[in-house]
């Protein structure tokens, strides 16, 4: 099968859920013997095309968004469609896969009438708005309340601009990464429920695997004391401030924060104000290989997000590494950690006291950490491998193919 993946987030565009999923899907499809080409956003060094892990990546030299407007840039909508047309003319594709609304331009040109079309949504407007309102209700000051108000306005603009992005994807077979996302995504994009399917994201269980903790800590220059790990984009939604606040009362424990974002300086100031800055390591943005090493060096993975996560890849990655995960009971996380207390620990979102209590319990019980970590690894091996994701995705491509044939 010849597959075209259209995405604004490629392997050169930082680390994030959509980037990780696109890379893993392209690599997994190629490993299964399929011909994969990816149309993606411009390369920071001006590269136009190159091979990466079995797939051919094509970089469209146009912006994907405006700097100050919450909408997709028309240049990307046109450019992605033109790049697809060029590739399709030389060697026709069997299916188009859109990462969220990245392939809007192809739909505008009616590609779905000639080529089976599938879309993978990684979140939805209603869920993001609902989580923002919940954060606003917990706001400690007027500034935080105003920030959440601005955020809702911004994501509302992203959702309705351009206006046809809300309804054009009704013609596709749609995928969401968790059952929890079904209702919100269906309503957000006006989809037909019978055309929305659950396809969980997969992780590389060979990269993320249990390894020698001592060797990993030595390689990273960490001490031999207890290590907590957070890996996320550093913005207010991810709840990293809660992990820093939880350090108070956890003496002798180091928190490693992997990731970059606008909140880094605020988080550094918070650590200083709480007198725990000597126990917080900001490791910055890291490669996926380096993240795997940090996971091997940690005792517990912490994911105190306040965002309604569709299905964060970093949680099953940590579980595949044999780590006990303490995460917020929100969004699709509750499906990955399907047996709280056995495959992981869930806490109320935004509750620092519950987070500190859960961490203290696990830090004091090595047997519990080992038992939960083993169950977490088994859970990922059963449901969240890249191979399972590719198998399920191919099944949706086949549904899209049959649907197109039936419509002709």
N, C-alpha and C positions, 0 to 999 in steps of 0.2 A: 504493500500500500504506500502511496506517495502522499505525505501529509504536509500541509502548510500551517504552521503555528504563527499567529499574528499577536504580538504583545508589545506594550510600551516598556516592559521591564525585562531587559536581557542580562546576561551574566556579567556585563561590564558596567551595570547601572546600580551598583551597591548590593547590599544584602537585605532581603525582605521576603515576605511570603510568596508574592507573585513571582519574583525572580527565581526563588528556590524551586517553586513548582514547575516553572517553564523549563529550567535546566534539567530537572529530574525527569520530566515527561519526555523532552527531546532525547535525552540520553537513553531512557528506557525504551522508547519506541525504536530508536536506532539499534539498540542491543537485541531487540526482538526481530530484527531483519527488515525494518521499514525504512523507506527513503524520507528523510525529514529535512525540511527547510524552514527557517525561522525568519520572519520579517519583524524587525524591531527598531527601536529608537536609535538616533545617531550615536556613533561611537565617539567617546571623548577625544580620541586621537585621530579622528577623521578616516578610520578604516571603513571600507565599504562592504567587504565580504570576507569571511574566513571560516575555516572549519573549527568546530569546538565539540569535543566529546561525541563524535559520530554524526553530528548534524552540521548543515551549512547555514550560517547566520548572515543575514543581509541587513545592513544598517542604513536606515533612511535618514539622509542629512537634513532634517528639519526639526523644529521644536515640537514637543508633544503637548505642552500646555503653555498658557500665558503665565508670566511671573506674578501678576497681581489680579488675575481674573480666574474664578473657579470654573474653568471650562477647558475642554479639549481643544487644541489648536487646529484650525482648519487645514493648515499645511500638513499636519500628520494624517488627518483623515483622507486627504487627497493623496499624499505621498505613499502611504501604506497600500492604498488601492492600486496605484500605478505600479508599485513594485510587484505586487501580487500578479497583476495583469502581465507584466513582462515575463515573470517566471512561469506563469501558467501557459503562456503562448508557446514557449519553447518546449515545455514538458508538462502536460496537464496534471493537475493534482486530483487525487481521489477524494479528499476531504479537506475542509478548512476548519481549524480550531482557533477560536478567539479567546484570548485571556481577558476576562471581563469584557468591557466594551471596546477593546482595542481595534477590532475589525469593523467598526461602524461604517467606514468608507466603502468596504466591500459590499455590505448590505445595501447601501444607497445605490450601488451600481448593479444590484440584482444578481450578484454572484450566487446567492443561495438558490436561484432558480436553475442553475446549471451544475453546481457542485454541492454535495452534502455539507451541511454547516452545523457545527457544534460550538457551544460556548461554555466556559467554566467561570462561574462567578465566585469570587473570593470574599464577598461580604455584601451587605445590602444597606441601602439608605435608612430604612426604618430601624434596623438594628443599631446602626451607628448613632442615629438621633436619640433613640431610647437610652443608650448608654450615656450619652452626653447629658441628657436631662437628669439621669440618676446621679451623675457626678455633680451637677449643679445643686441638687438637693443636699449633697454632703459638703458643699463648699464652705470653707471656713472664713472667707472674707469676700468683700464685694468684687475685688479684682478677679478672683476665680470664677465668680458668677458671670461677670461680663465676658471673660474668656470663653466660657462654654456657650454663651449666647452667640458670640461671633463665630464659633466653630459650627454651630447648627446652621447659621446663615451660609457659611462657606460650603458645607457639604450639601446643603439644599441647592445651591447654585451648581455644584458639580453634577448633581443628579438630574437637573432639568435643562442644563445647557451643554450641548445643543438639545433642543426638546425632543428630537426624534430618537435619541438614545434610550428613552424610556420605553418606547414601544416597538422599535424595529427588531429587537431580538426575540419577539414572539414567534418568529418563523423558524427559530433554531431549536434543536434539541439542547436543553440546558443541563448543566451539572452544577451541583453545590457540594462542598466538602463534608457536610454534616447534616443530619436530619433536622437539627435545630435551625438550620438556615432555610429550610424548605418554604415555610409560610412567608417569612419576611422577604425573601428574594422573589417569590411568586407575585406578591403584592407590589413590591417596589418596581418591578419591570412589567407588570401586567401580563405575566406569562400564563400559559395554560398548564394547570397542575399536572396533567398527564404527560407533559413534555419536559418535566423537571425531574432529574435523577440524582441520587446520592452517590458520589464517587469520592471516597476519602482520599486525601493526599497521602503520598508514600514517602518514605525516607530510606536512605542508603544504610542498610544494617551492617554493611562491611566497613563503612567509614565510621559510623557511630556504633560503637561496641564496647563492652567492658574491657578495660586495659589496666595495666599496673598504675595504681594511684601514685605510688612513690616515684616512679619513673616520670610520670607526667608532671608532677609538682616540681621535680628537679629540673626538667626541661624548661619549665616556665619561670623558674627562679622563685617559686613560692615556698613558704615555710612548711613545716610538717603539722601545723595545727589544723583545726576544722576549717573547711572552706565552703562557703555558700557561693553559688554562681547565678547571676542573671545575665541573659543575653537577649537584647531587644533594642529596638530603635528608642533613643532617649527623648521621649516626649511625655507630656503629662499623663496621657492615656495609659501608658504601660505600667504605672504604679511603682517605678523604681524607688521613688521617695519613700514608699512604705517599707521596702526592704532595708533602706538605710535607717529609717526610724526604728525598725525592729531590732537593729544591732544593740541598741541600749538594753541592757539586761542580758545580753548574750556575750559574756566576757570571753576574751581570747579567741573570738571567731572572726575570720576574715571574709569580707564580701568582695567578690570580683565581679565587675560590671563590664560586659563586652558589648560594644555598640557605640554609635555616635548619634547626635541629634541636637536640636535647639536647646534642650533642657540640661545639657551637660554642666554648664557653669552654675546653674541654679542648684543642681544636685551636689556639686562640689561644695558650694556654700552651705548647703544643708548639712552635709557631713561635718564641716568645720563647726557649725553652730551647735551640733549635738556632741562635739568632742569625740567623734569616731573616725575622723578623716585618716588617722594612722592605720585604720583597719578596713578601709575601702580602697580598692585598686580599680582605677578606671583604665581598662585595657584598650579602649578605642575600638575602631572597626577592625575586624579580623577576617581572614579567609575561612571558608567552611572547614578546611583541614585543621586550622588553628583552633576553631571553635570546638571541634571534636577533641582536641588535646585538652582544652580547658575543662570540658565535661569529664574527661578521664581523671582530671586532677581534683575534682570537687567531691564533696560528701553529699550535698543536697542541691538540687536545682530549684530555683525560686522564680515563680512567674505570677506576681501579684497584680496582673493587669486589671484596669478599670474600663477597658474597651470590650465591646461585645465581639469577641474574636470568633471568626467563622471556623477556623481550624488551624491554629498557629503551628507551623512546622516544627518550631523549636521544642515544643513539648514532647512529641513522639521521638524527636532526635535525642533528647535527654533520656527518655525512657529506654530507647534502644541502647544507650550507653550504660544501662544498668543503674541509673540514678533514681533515687526516690524523688518525686516531684511534689512540691507544695505549690498549688496554683489556685487562682480565683475560681469560684463556682459561678462561671458566667460563659455564655455562648457555647460554642462547640467543644470547649474543653471538657465538659461533662460527659461527652461521648468517648473521648480518647481515654480519660480516666473513668472507666465505666463502673469500677468497683472501689469507691472511696475507702481508704484504709487498707486496701489490698494492692491495687495497682498504682496508687498515688494518694495524695491528701488534698482535699478541697476545703477552701475557707471562704467565708463571705467576702465579696469584693469590697475593697476599701477599708477593711477592718484590720488595723495594725496589731491590735491586741491578740486577735485570733491567729494572725500570722506568727507573731512572736511565740505564742504558746505552742503552735504546731512545730515550729523549728526547734524550740527547746526540748520538746518531747523526742524528736528524732535524733537530735544531737546527743541525747543521753541514752540512746538505745541502738547500739550497733546492729543487733540482731534484726530489729525492725527495719532499719535502713537496708540491710542485705535482703530481707524477705520481700520488701516492697520493690526494690530494684530488680530482683529476679522476676517477679510477676510482671513488672513493667516491660521488661525485655521480651518476655513471652507474649504479652499483649500485642506489641508492635510486630513481632515475627508472624503473628497470626493474621493481623488485619491491616497493617500499615506499611508494607514493603512497597518498593517501587514496582516490582513485578505485579503485585495485586492491583495497584493503581493503573498500570498500563493495560492489564487484562480487562478491567472494568471500563476504562476509557474506550478501548477498541469496541467493546460491546455497544457503547452509545454511538460510536461512529457508524456501526452497522444499522442501528435503529434509524439514524439520520439518512443513511443510504436508502433503506427500504421506504422511508417516508417520502423521499424525493421521487423515487420511482412510482410510488402510488399516486403522487400529485400530477404526474406527467400524462 
